[in-house]
Amino acid sequence: MSVIGTGYLGATHAACMAELGHEVIGVDVDDNKINQLTGGEVPFYEPGLPEILRRNLDDARLRFTADYADAAAFAHVHFLGVGTPQERGSYAADLTYVNAVIDTLVPLLEGDHLIVGKSTVPVGTAQALQERADALAGPDTNVEIAWNPEFLRESHGVEDTIHPDRIVIGLRDGSRAEGVLREVYASQIAEDIPFLVMDLATSELVKASANAFLATKISFINAVAEVCEAAGADVTKLADAIGYDERIGRKFLGAGLGFGGGCLPKDIRAFMARAGELGADQALTFLREVDAINMRQRERLVLMAKEFLGGSVMGRRITVLGAAFKANSDDVRDSPALSVAGQLNLAGADVSVFDPQAMGNARKVFPTLTYADTLDEALTGADLVILATEWRQFRDMDPRHVGELVAQRRIIDGRNVLDVDAWQAEGWTIGALGRSL
Ligand SMILES: NC(=O)c1ccc[n+]([C@@H]2O[C@H](COP(=O)([O-])OP(=O)(O)OC[C@H]3O[C@@H](n4cnc5c(N)ncnc54)[C@H](O)[C@@H]3O)[C@@H](O)[C@H]2O)c1
C-alpha cells in the first residue's frame, strides 16, 4: 500500500500499517520530510513513533519517496492523508492538496486501484474525487475512491492507529472494496474492534460530527465556567460532579483555555460552511457559538493577566508555560498558548515562553517572543506565570522551588491542573478560569 501525505496523520499511518505487517511506501512532496523519514527520524514529536518507524525501515517493510510513479507502480491500495486546512478568507476547507493527489496519481495508475481517503473532508468530497479520478484514468485503469476517516489523537497516534475505537469505511454503491479493507485491517477486526461500513457521505459526516461534538463539549464546560466565575462557584468541582453521570462523562470537561490544533477549529468551521452550501446552515449555527466561546477563553485569560498585574502588562515580565496546543505534542497550529503569549507580547509585556517539545515550531510562528532554554530560565524574574499547556512537567512543578525563581508569586492556571492548596500554602496568588480562588 502507499500512504500519500506523510504529516502527523500519514507518517503515523504508514509506520503503523508496516508494523501490522503490510508493505508500505510513504509519499510526500516535501523532500525534507522524505529525507528525515528515510533516515529514521520522525519530523514531529509523537511518543512511540520513532521506534516503530526505525524497526519497519530496518525490516524493509517501509520506505519513503517523493516520486509518485514509484508509489503507482508499487501499490494497489493508496491511502490519502494530505492536509485540508481552512481556506484563506473563508470557513470552508481548502481541498487543493486532496485534488492535487488525484491529479498526480491517477494518470500514473495501471490496472485496478483503490484510493482510500483518510483526510478530514467536507461531505461530498469523495464523490467529487471519484468523478475527478474517472476523468483522469486511462482506458484500462479502474480507480475506486473509498473513505476511511481518521480519529487518531496526536500524542496517542500509535495506539489509536493500531488499536482504534472503531474503523469507519465509506463505500460507493456497488463497491467491491470492503474485502480489501477487511484484509488491510484484519488484525483490528480479529480484536473485535467495530468495523462499520456505510455510504461515502455518512462516513465523511461521521468525522465532522465527532469533532463538532468534542468541540461542543469543551465549549459547554467553558461557558459554564464563565457562569461559575460570575456566581463565585467552582467549575472543576462541578465538572467532577456532572461527569459521574455516564451519559455525560468526565472526559473533555476540562475547563480552561479551550481547544486549538490542526483539527477541531478548522473542522467545525468547514462543517458549518458545508452545511450552508447544502442549505442546512441553520442546523449548525450553534457551532458559531461553540467557536466564539472557545476563542473568548483566550481573551479572558489575557484580561485576567492584566487584572493580576494591576491593569496593564506593559513592561512586565510574564512567563507562558507551553506553546503546543496540547501536552505531549509539538503541534502549534492554532495553539491557545501561543495565542495568549502573542497577545500579551503585543500589549507590551516581556513574554518568555517555554515548552518541552514545541520550541522550534513556536519560533517559526512567533519569532518575536523570547524562548527560554529551560523551565527554570523561563521562570526566573517573572512577575506572573501562566500555565497554558498541560504538560506533566508543569503540573508537577514544586511551588516552593518556583517561588524562589520568580519576582512575584502570581500564577494563572489556564488548564485547571494545579493543586491550588499546595500553591497557596507557599504564598502564591493563584487564578484560574471558572473558579473564584
Ligand atoms: N493530525 C491529526 O491528529 C489528525 C487526526 C485526524 C484527521 N486528521 C486529518 O488528516 C489530514 C492531514 O492532517 P495532518 O495533521 O497530518 O497534516 P500535516 O500538515 O501534518 O500533513 C500533511 C502532509 O501532506 C503533504 N502534502 C501536501 N500536498 C501533497 C501532495 N500533493 N502530495 C503528497 N503530499 C502532500 C504535506 O507536505 C504534509 O507533509 C487533515 O485532513 C486532518 O484534518 C489529522
The ligand as an SDF file (V2000), in Angstrom:
LIG
                    3D

 44 48  0  0  0  0  0  0  0  0999 V2000
   -3.2050   15.4140   12.9200 N   0  0  0  0  0  0  0  0  0  0  0  0
   -4.1860   14.6940   13.3950 C   0  0  0  0  0  0  0  0  0  0  0  0
   -4.1810   14.2980   14.5700 O   0  0  0  0  0  0  0  0  0  0  0  0
   -5.3420   14.2920   12.5210 C   0  0  0  0  0  0  0  0  0  0  0  0
   -6.3220   13.4170   13.0400 C   0  0  0  0  0  0  0  0  0  0  0  0
   -7.3950   13.0650   12.2480 C   0  0  0  0  0  0  0  0  0  0  0  0
   -7.5150   13.6100   10.9760 C   0  0  0  0  0  0  0  0  0  0  0  0
   -6.5680   14.4700   10.5070 N   0  0  0  0  0  0  0  0  0  0  0  0
   -6.7250   14.9890    9.1420 C   0  0  0  0  0  0  0  0  0  0  0  0
   -5.6880   14.4560    8.3540 O   0  0  0  0  0  0  0  0  0  0  0  0
   -5.2820   15.3670    7.3520 C   0  0  0  0  0  0  0  0  0  0  0  0
   -3.7940   15.6020    7.4660 C   0  0  0  0  0  0  0  0  0  0  0  0
   -3.5230   16.2260    8.7130 O   0  0  0  0  0  0  0  0  0  0  0  0
   -2.0530   16.3250    9.3120 P   0  0  0  0  0  0  0  0  0  0  0  0
   -2.2040   16.8490   10.6690 O   0  0  0  0  0  0  0  0  0  0  0  0
   -1.3360   15.0450    9.0900 O   0  0  0  0  0  0  0  0  0  0  0  0
   -1.4340   17.4590    8.3520 O   0  0  0  0  0  0  0  0  0  0  0  0
    0.1100   17.7490    8.0610 P   0  0  0  0  0  0  0  0  0  0  0  0
    0.1500   19.1520    7.5630 O   0  0  0  0  0  0  0  0  0  0  0  0
    0.9390   17.3490    9.2250 O   0  0  0  0  0  0  0  0  0  0  0  0
    0.4760   16.7460    6.8590 O   0  0  0  0  0  0  0  0  0  0  0  0
    0.0600   16.9150    5.5340 C   0  0  0  0  0  0  0  0  0  0  0  0
    1.1990   16.3950    4.6360 C   0  0  0  0  0  0  0  0  0  0  0  0
    0.7510   16.3440    3.2790 O   0  0  0  0  0  0  0  0  0  0  0  0
    1.8400   16.7120    2.4430 C   0  0  0  0  0  0  0  0  0  0  0  0
    1.3280   17.0760    1.1170 N   0  0  0  0  0  0  0  0  0  0  0  0
    0.7170   18.2230    0.7300 C   0  0  0  0  0  0  0  0  0  0  0  0
    0.3920   18.1570   -0.5700 N   0  0  0  0  0  0  0  0  0  0  0  0
    0.7830   16.9430   -1.0130 C   0  0  0  0  0  0  0  0  0  0  0  0
    0.7050   16.2620   -2.2650 C   0  0  0  0  0  0  0  0  0  0  0  0
    0.1090   16.8440   -3.3130 N   0  0  0  0  0  0  0  0  0  0  0  0
    1.2200   15.0240   -2.3600 N   0  0  0  0  0  0  0  0  0  0  0  0
    1.8190   14.4220   -1.2970 C   0  0  0  0  0  0  0  0  0  0  0  0
    1.9110   15.0140   -0.0830 N   0  0  0  0  0  0  0  0  0  0  0  0
    1.4010   16.2540    0.0470 C   0  0  0  0  0  0  0  0  0  0  0  0
    2.4960   17.8350    3.2070 C   0  0  0  0  0  0  0  0  0  0  0  0
    3.8130   18.0710    2.7570 O   0  0  0  0  0  0  0  0  0  0  0  0
    2.4310   17.2940    4.6380 C   0  0  0  0  0  0  0  0  0  0  0  0
    3.5770   16.5250    4.9570 O   0  0  0  0  0  0  0  0  0  0  0  0
   -6.1560   16.5980    7.5660 C   0  0  0  0  0  0  0  0  0  0  0  0
   -7.3010   16.4990    6.7490 O   0  0  0  0  0  0  0  0  0  0  0  0
   -6.5450   16.4810    9.0160 C   0  0  0  0  0  0  0  0  0  0  0  0
   -7.7370   17.1710    9.3030 O   0  0  0  0  0  0  0  0  0  0  0  0
   -5.4810   14.7970   11.2430 C   0  0  0  0  0  0  0  0  0  0  0  0
  1  2  1  0
  2  3  2  0
  2  4  1  0
  4  5  1  0
  4 44  2  0
  5  6  2  0
  6  7  1  0
  7  8  2  0
  8  9  1  0
  8 44  1  0
  9 10  1  0
  9 42  1  0
 10 11  1  0
 11 12  1  0
 11 40  1  0
 12 13  1  0
 13 14  1  0
 14 15  2  0
 14 16  1  0
 14 17  1  0
 17 18  1  0
 18 19  2  0
 18 20  1  0
 18 21  1  0
 21 22  1  0
 22 23  1  0
 23 24  1  0
 23 38  1  0
 24 25  1  0
 25 26  1  0
 25 36  1  0
 26 27  1  0
 26 35  1  0
 27 28  2  0
 28 29  1  0
 29 30  1  0
 29 35  2  0
 30 31  1  0
 30 32  2  0
 32 33  1  0
 33 34  2  0
 34 35  1  0
 36 37  1  0
 36 38  1  0
 38 39  1  0
 40 41  1  0
 40 42  1  0
 42 43  1  0
M  CHG  2   8   1  16  -1
M  END
$$$$
